[in-house]
Structures are given as structure tokens and as C-alpha cells.
């Protein structure tokens, strides 16, 4: 699992540029008992046909990122966000462009160069070491995307890396598909690796509309509150996957949520309950597609979401696989 997550987080793939991640996942699933397809919008769908109601699992391929809007006369790159960049955390971060060019983010505050007082996206720039605008435009171009430099570090059970949102969720679905036994399935199973979640849960909208599942479960990360005292929420690293009750976009289906809780208890899988008031996941789009879908969500507790140093516990990720496997098998 650790090796799979490392491979996934190191692949370039901001919203709308997920092809390389899809190629890696297709390679990982070559020996899986599933039919692989890519729909018109770009979602990667792994289908294991079986008698029974349709169950759609979803994890998103894309990450937050950067897109170049201008280059000034000094060769400094102006940019805006792809998805929800947390501007107060950007100073000093490193950006990798798809062509391999690396840059450092700094801030244009002439009165407070050492300690900026504000954090407005339009005042940030990326320095790639160019000497002029012409020099920079030989290396990058307007509209080129970038990501946080993908450095992976494993410290015991703890992973520190950008893009754990949601490559850790993708790893869960890959590992699940590798280990599930078709003859044991009680659902007609669709595992969807969605695109463009970070810019409006778009891939989940289109794929749910096409599949029309009876049930849906999204796998994503959520903010762990255990790095502050008192905690900002009840979620802790290493205490198990979080079965979502509510987030900023949805309240999960009570029956499906209770079934996940009962399965966790029956199989001695540690779990937590998630109640947050901000953000949402692919589950939101799944729940309100067409006439509606009974939808739940399982979240991987993660510190410092949407920064260069997201931090999660590998055991929570592995237990998410165990919970889903017990849910979908007889």
C-alpha cells in the first residue's frame, strides 16, 4: 500500500490533466477481474458485473494546483488556483510544472518583504530562476498547470506528502479491486476514479448520471482535528476511517451509514464518525443526481489538507480497504 500511494502521489495530475494518473491505475488493475473503460468526460471506470443492486464507489484522481496567468518583465510567474489553494500556506512552497520546470512561491509585498501581512492570490508569484520575460517564456507558457512538488516521506505509520487528497482514496479503490472476489460480491460493482473533483465535483456528476447506481460511497480525505488542543473536531490519525455523518454539502444516508458502522463493529475495524461544516466530496454530487442516490462516504483523516505537507496514517487507509471489502462481499 505504501508503495502504491507513493507512485500515485508522484504522478502529475491537477484537475483536467489526470491522464497520467489514469494510465498508472490501468496498469495496476491489469490483473483485476474488472472491465476498464473511460467515459466521455474522462472518468476511469472499473466495473465488476454481478447480479444485485448497483453500487458505485468513487475517489477522485485530480489534485489542487496552479495555472499560469502572466509572466512579468523580470520573468516572475503570476498564477491563479486550480481548486482550493490555501493562500496563507503557500509562501516558500515549491511548484512542479508538467515539463519538469521547478519554481518557488514568494509574495509581492514591498513594505513587508520579510513577513507579508496579507495573502492575496494575485500578489503571489513563482520564481523559476528566469532572468527575463523572454527567458521564462522559453520554459513555461500562459495556461500551463503546476502542482506542489511531489515529495513523499514515510515516518513509521505516518505519510507526509502533497496530493494525499485524494490519491490515498484512489489507492484504497485499487487495493480493493485487486483483492475482492467476484463470486463473493453482493453488488454490481462500479469503482469510478473521477476527474475534476477539486473544481466542482464534476466527474462524479457525469458518471453517476450514466451509471445510475442504487447506492454510492465516496472515499476521500477529511481534516483531522487532533493537532490542536482542544480539538477542532473529533477525528484523530490512527483511530480508523471516518464514516461521514455530515459535511458542508450533504448529510449521508442514515441506513447506509448505519450499515457501515455495524460492519466495522462486527469485524473489529476501528472507525470514527465525521461531522464537519466545511467542504464536501464526490458523495455530494452522487447523492443529488437524477432522482437521487442513497449515498454514504468514508473519509481518511488527514492533517493540513490542501497544503504541500498533508499527513495521514497508513493504518487508516488500510482499514478503509477492510471496511469496504467487508461491505461489498457476502
ChimeraX attribute file (.defattr): number of C-alpha atoms within 10 A of each C-alpha:
attribute: neighborCount
match mode: 1-to-1
recipient: residues
	/A:1	15
	/A:2	15
	/A:3	8
	/A:4	18
	/A:5	22
	/A:6	21
	/A:7	16
	/A:8	25
	/A:9	24
	/A:10	18
	/A:11	20
	/A:12	24
	/A:13	25
	/A:14	28
	/A:15	20
	/A:16	19
	/A:17	18
	/A:18	23
	/A:19	19
	/A:20	14
	/A:21	24
	/A:22	23
	/A:23	13
	/A:24	14
	/A:25	21
	/A:26	18
	/A:27	10
	/A:28	16
	/A:29	18
	/A:30	12
	/A:31	10
	/A:32	20
	/A:33	17
	/A:34	19
	/A:35	13
	/A:36	17
	/A:37	14
	/A:38	14
	/A:39	12
	/A:40	9
	/A:41	15
	/A:42	20
	/A:43	24
	/A:44	27
	/A:45	24
	/A:46	25
	/A:47	18
	/A:48	20
	/A:49	16
	/A:50	15
	/A:51	10
	/A:52	12
	/A:53	13
	/A:54	19
	/A:55	22
	/A:56	27
	/A:57	29
	/A:58	29
	/A:59	30
	/A:60	30
	/A:61	34
	/A:62	27
	/A:63	30
	/A:64	25
	/A:65	25
	/A:66	24
	/A:67	20
	/A:68	19
	/A:69	16
	/A:70	18
	/A:71	21
	/A:72	13
	/A:73	13
	/A:74	15
	/A:75	21
	/A:76	23
	/A:77	26
	/A:78	21
	/A:79	24
	/A:80	19
	/A:81	19
	/A:82	20
	/A:83	19
	/A:84	15
	/A:85	17
	/A:86	14
	/A:87	15
	/A:88	13
	/A:89	13
	/A:90	20
	/A:91	17
	/A:92	12
	/A:93	16
	/A:94	20
	/A:95	25
	/A:96	20
	/A:97	20
	/A:98	17
	/A:99	12
	/A:100	11
	/A:101	13
	/A:102	18
	/A:103	23
	/A:104	18
	/A:105	18
	/A:106	19
	/A:107	22
	/A:108	15
	/A:109	15
	/A:110	8
	/A:111	9
	/A:112	11
	/A:113	11
	/A:114	9
	/A:115	10
	/A:116	15
	/A:117	11
	/A:118	13
	/A:119	17
	/A:120	11
	/A:121	17
	/A:122	13
	/A:123	14
	/A:124	21
	/A:125	24
	/A:126	24
	/A:127	20
	/A:128	20
	/A:129	15
	/A:130	17
	/A:131	13
	/A:132	14
	/A:133	16
	/A:134	14
	/A:135	14
	/A:136	21
	/A:137	15
	/A:138	9
	/A:139	13
	/A:140	19
	/A:141	15
	/A:142	14
	/A:143	13
	/A:144	14
	/A:145	27
	/A:146	27
	/A:147	24
	/A:148	28
	/A:149	21
	/A:150	20
	/A:151	14
	/A:152	18
	/A:153	13
	/A:154	15
	/A:155	8
	/A:156	8
	/A:157	13
	/A:158	16
	/A:159	21
	/A:160	20
	/A:161	24
	/A:162	26
	/A:163	33
	/A:164	30
	/A:165	26
	/A:166	26
	/A:167	28
	/A:168	29
	/A:169	27
	/A:170	27
	/A:171	27
	/A:172	24
	/A:173	25
	/A:174	22
	/A:175	20
	/A:176	21
	/A:177	24
	/A:178	15
	/A:179	13
	/A:180	18
	/A:181	15
	/A:182	18
	/A:183	9
	/A:184	11
	/A:185	20
	/A:186	17
	/A:187	22
	/A:188	19
	/A:189	25
	/A:190	22
	/A:191	25
	/A:192	28
	/A:193	29
	/A:194	28
	/A:195	31
	/A:196	26
	/A:197	26
	/A:198	25
	/A:199	17
	/A:200	15
	/A:201	20
	/A:202	17
	/A:203	30
	/A:204	31
	/A:205	21
	/A:206	20
	/A:207	28
	/A:208	24
	/A:209	17
	/A:210	12
	/A:211	14
	/A:212	18
	/A:213	23
	/A:214	16
	/A:215	21
	/A:216	25
	/A:217	25
	/A:218	26
	/A:219	30
	/A:220	27
	/A:221	27
	/A:222	28
	/A:223	26
	/A:224	25
	/A:225	19
	/A:226	17
	/A:227	13
	/A:228	9
	/A:229	7
	/A:230	9
	/A:231	12
	/A:232	13
	/A:233	14
	/A:234	16
	/A:235	27
	/A:236	23
	/A:237	23
	/A:238	20
	/A:239	16
	/A:240	26
	/A:241	33
	/A:242	28
	/A:243	24
	/A:244	24
	/A:245	19
	/A:246	19
	/A:247	18
	/A:248	13
	/A:249	16
	/A:250	20
	/A:251	17
	/A:252	21
	/A:253	19
	/A:254	12
	/A:255	12
	/A:256	17
	/A:257	20
	/A:258	14
	/A:259	12
	/A:260	20
	/A:261	19
	/A:262	14
	/A:263	15
	/A:264	24
	/A:265	13
	/A:266	10
	/A:267	11
	/A:268	10
	/A:269	19
	/A:270	18
	/A:271	22
	/A:272	20
	/A:273	18
	/A:274	22
	/A:275	18
	/A:276	19
	/A:277	10
	/A:278	11
	/A:279	12
	/A:280	21
	/A:281	26
	/A:282	30
	/A:283	30
	/A:284	23
	/A:285	26
	/A:286	31
	/A:287	24
	/A:288	16
	/A:289	18
	/A:290	12
	/A:291	8
	/A:292	16
	/A:293	22
	/A:294	20
	/A:295	29
	/A:296	29
	/A:297	28
	/A:298	27
	/A:299	25
	/A:300	34
	/A:301	28
	/A:302	27
	/A:303	23
	/A:304	19
	/A:305	23
	/A:306	23
	/A:307	23
	/A:308	22
	/A:309	21
	/A:310	19
	/A:311	23
	/A:312	28
	/A:313	24
	/A:314	22
	/A:315	19
	/A:316	26
	/A:317	24
	/A:318	20
	/A:319	21
	/A:320	27
	/A:321	23
	/A:322	18
	/A:323	24
	/A:324	21
	/A:325	19
	/A:326	17
	/A:327	17
	/A:328	17
	/A:329	14
	/A:330	10
